[in-house]
Amino acid sequence: MAARVARDIPDGAVVNLGIGLPTLVANHLPEGREVVLHSENGVIGMGPAPAKGEEDYDLINAGKQPVTLLPGGCFFHHADSFAMMRGGHLDVCVLGAFQVSVRGDLANWHTGGDAIPAVGGAMDLAIGAKQTYVMMEHTTKTGQSKIVEACTYPLTGIGCVARIYTDLAVIDVRPDGLHVLDRVDGLSHAELARISGVPLVDAVTTASADAITSPS
């Protein structure tokens, strides 16, 4: 999933990677592509995770994981970091989620138990970034789809999700519904729709058909 997300991040983008799975994207950014990584605790210009034994726990991301700093990178007060987020200076944020609705509503913070107990910077990121991507497992441990008709968990943002990346598919959230851009090999659109439990538009087959019929 991390490699698939990294492939879609454009050259020159300023990007925030949320806590959990999204942090892995930093290790898969294509060589030669300049992507400036930001963290809401006050770091910009991060590189991949440090090698084992080379961690510096004075240099961490918002999830308290040690990070590296590329040449030109810096750290600063978190109030300045939130000003960047709220001011529309981030091109993309990649967040985890418990649920995403068919309209792009996002729920990713509190479900009780051992879950993260507060929304943190996710609300500012989801609304402040120019594009919000979600990276998550497609289903819960009990097999329930995390893509839902309407979120039942507390909302982080309304209509903020542009694209969903799961272990099964890549799905665009558009005004006319959810468009499947990519699926794992061997998974049919019908089976993906069954697992998801919501209407899905098959943009994969449409794109393939267009490629076949287009003149060379």
C-alpha positions as CSV (number, residue, x, y, z in Angstrom):
1,M,0.0,0.0,0.0
2,A,2.8,2.4,0.9
3,A,4.5,1.9,-2.4
4,R,1.2,2.4,-4.3
5,V,0.5,5.7,-2.4
6,A,4.1,6.9,-3.0
7,R,3.7,6.3,-6.7
8,D,0.9,8.9,-6.9
9,I,2.6,11.7,-5.0
10,P,3.8,14.3,-7.5
11,D,7.2,15.8,-7.8
12,G,7.6,18.9,-5.7
13,A,4.7,18.2,-3.4
14,V,4.6,19.1,0.3
15,V,3.2,16.1,2.1
16,N,2.1,15.2,5.6
17,L,2.1,11.5,6.5
18,G,-0.2,10.6,9.4
19,I,0.4,8.3,12.3
20,G,0.5,4.5,11.6
21,L,0.5,3.0,8.1
22,P,1.0,6.3,6.3
23,T,4.5,6.8,7.8
24,L,5.7,3.9,5.6
25,V,5.2,6.0,2.5
26,A,8.4,7.9,3.2
27,N,10.4,4.7,2.6
28,H,8.9,4.1,-0.9
29,L,9.1,7.6,-2.6
30,P,10.6,7.1,-6.1
31,E,14.3,8.0,-6.4
32,G,14.8,11.3,-8.0
33,R,11.4,12.6,-7.1
34,E,11.5,15.6,-4.7
35,V,8.8,15.3,-2.1
36,V,9.0,17.6,1.0
37,L,7.7,15.7,4.1
38,H,6.0,17.7,6.9
39,S,5.0,16.6,10.4
40,E,2.6,18.5,12.6
41,N,4.9,18.4,15.7
42,G,7.1,20.9,13.8
43,V,9.4,19.2,11.3
44,I,9.8,19.7,7.5
45,G,12.2,18.1,5.1
46,M,12.2,14.6,6.6
47,G,13.8,11.6,4.9
48,P,13.2,7.8,5.3
49,A,13.3,6.1,8.6
50,P,16.8,5.9,10.1
51,A,18.8,2.7,10.0
52,K,18.7,0.5,13.1
53,G,21.0,1.8,15.7
54,E,21.1,5.3,14.2
55,E,17.9,6.6,15.7
56,D,17.8,10.0,17.4
57,Y,14.8,10.3,19.7
58,D,15.2,14.0,19.8
59,L,14.2,14.0,16.1
60,I,10.7,12.3,15.8
61,N,7.5,12.6,13.9
62,A,4.0,13.1,15.3
63,G,3.8,9.4,16.1
64,K,7.0,9.6,18.2
65,Q,8.9,7.5,15.6
66,P,12.5,8.5,14.9
67,V,13.0,10.2,11.5
68,T,15.9,11.5,9.5
69,L,16.3,15.1,8.2
70,L,17.4,15.8,4.6
71,P,19.6,18.7,3.7
72,G,17.6,21.9,4.0
73,G,15.2,20.3,6.4
74,C,14.4,22.0,9.7
75,F,12.3,21.9,12.9
76,F,10.2,24.6,14.5
77,H,7.4,25.4,17.0
78,H,4.3,23.3,16.4
79,A,2.2,26.5,16.3
80,D,4.0,27.4,13.0
81,S,3.5,23.9,11.8
82,F,-0.3,24.1,12.4
83,A,-0.3,27.5,10.6
84,M,1.1,25.7,7.6
85,M,-1.6,23.1,7.8
86,R,-4.5,25.5,8.3
87,G,-3.1,27.9,5.8
88,G,-3.4,25.5,2.8
89,H,0.3,25.1,2.4
90,L,0.2,21.3,2.2
91,D,-0.4,19.7,-1.2
92,V,-1.3,16.2,0.2
93,C,-1.9,14.6,3.5
94,V,-2.1,10.8,3.9
95,L,-4.2,9.6,6.9
96,G,-5.3,6.3,8.4
97,A,-9.0,5.8,9.0
98,F,-11.5,3.7,10.8
99,Q,-14.2,4.6,8.3
100,V,-14.7,6.6,5.1
101,S,-18.1,7.3,3.7
102,V,-19.2,7.2,0.1
103,R,-19.3,11.1,0.2
104,G,-15.7,11.3,1.5
105,D,-16.4,11.9,5.1
106,L,-13.6,10.7,7.4
107,A,-13.6,9.1,10.8
108,N,-10.2,8.3,12.1
109,W,-9.8,9.1,15.8
110,H,-11.9,7.6,18.6
111,T,-13.7,4.3,18.9
112,G,-13.1,3.6,22.5
113,G,-10.7,1.1,24.2
114,D,-7.1,1.5,23.2
115,A,-7.8,3.8,20.2
116,I,-6.2,7.2,19.9
117,P,-8.4,9.3,22.4
118,A,-8.4,12.6,20.7
119,V,-8.5,14.0,17.1
120,G,-5.1,15.7,17.4
121,G,-3.9,17.3,14.2
122,A,-6.0,15.1,11.9
123,M,-8.9,17.5,11.7
124,D,-6.6,20.4,10.6
125,L,-4.8,18.2,8.1
126,A,-8.0,16.7,6.6
127,I,-9.5,20.1,5.9
128,G,-6.3,22.1,5.4
129,A,-4.5,20.0,2.8
130,K,-5.3,20.5,-0.9
131,Q,-5.9,16.7,-1.2
132,T,-6.5,14.2,1.5
133,Y,-5.6,10.5,0.8
134,V,-6.7,7.7,3.2
135,M,-4.5,4.6,3.6
136,M,-6.2,1.7,5.4
137,E,-7.0,-2.0,5.4
138,H,-10.2,-2.5,3.4
139,T,-12.0,-4.4,6.2
140,T,-12.0,-4.6,10.0
141,K,-10.6,-7.7,11.8
142,T,-14.2,-9.1,11.7
143,G,-14.6,-8.6,8.0
144,Q,-16.7,-5.4,8.0
145,S,-16.0,-2.9,5.3
146,K,-14.4,0.4,6.4
147,I,-15.9,2.1,3.3
148,V,-19.5,2.8,4.4
149,E,-22.6,4.6,3.3
150,A,-22.4,6.9,6.4
151,C,-19.8,7.0,9.2
152,T,-20.9,5.7,12.6
153,Y,-17.8,6.9,14.4
154,P,-17.1,10.5,15.3
155,L,-16.2,12.5,12.2
156,T,-12.7,14.0,11.6
157,G,-13.8,15.9,8.5
158,I,-16.8,16.1,6.1
159,G,-16.4,15.4,2.4
160,C,-12.6,15.8,2.7
161,V,-11.3,12.5,1.3
162,A,-10.2,12.6,-2.4
163,R,-8.7,9.1,-2.7
164,I,-8.8,5.8,-0.7
165,Y,-5.9,3.3,-0.8
166,T,-6.5,-0.1,0.7
167,D,-5.0,-3.6,0.5
168,L,-7.5,-4.4,-2.1
169,A,-8.0,-1.3,-4.3
170,V,-7.4,2.4,-5.1
171,I,-10.7,4.3,-5.1
172,D,-11.4,7.9,-6.1
173,V,-14.1,9.8,-4.2
174,R,-16.0,11.9,-6.9
175,P,-19.3,13.8,-6.8
176,D,-21.0,10.9,-8.8
177,G,-19.7,8.2,-6.5
178,L,-16.7,6.0,-5.8
179,H,-14.5,5.1,-8.8
180,V,-12.2,2.1,-8.6
181,L,-8.9,3.0,-10.3
182,D,-7.0,-0.1,-9.4
183,R,-7.5,-3.5,-7.9
184,V,-5.2,-6.3,-6.7
185,D,-4.6,-9.0,-9.2
186,G,-7.3,-11.7,-9.3
187,L,-10.0,-9.6,-7.6
188,S,-13.0,-8.9,-9.8
189,H,-15.0,-5.7,-9.6
190,A,-18.1,-7.7,-8.5
191,E,-16.2,-9.3,-5.6
192,L,-14.7,-5.9,-4.5
193,A,-18.2,-4.4,-4.5
194,R,-19.5,-7.3,-2.4
195,I,-16.8,-6.9,0.1
196,S,-17.2,-3.1,0.2
197,G,-21.0,-3.2,0.6
198,V,-21.4,0.1,-1.3
199,P,-21.9,1.0,-5.0
200,L,-18.6,1.2,-6.9
201,V,-17.9,2.5,-10.5
202,D,-15.5,0.2,-12.4
203,A,-13.0,2.7,-13.8
204,V,-10.4,-0.1,-14.2
205,T,-12.4,-1.9,-16.9
206,T,-13.4,1.4,-18.6
207,A,-9.7,2.5,-18.8
208,S,-8.7,-0.9,-20.2
209,A,-11.4,-0.8,-22.8
210,D,-10.5,2.8,-23.8
211,A,-6.8,1.7,-24.2
212,I,-7.8,-1.2,-26.5
213,T,-10.1,0.9,-28.7
214,S,-7.8,4.0,-28.9
215,P,-5.9,4.3,-32.2
216,S,-2.2,3.6,-32.0
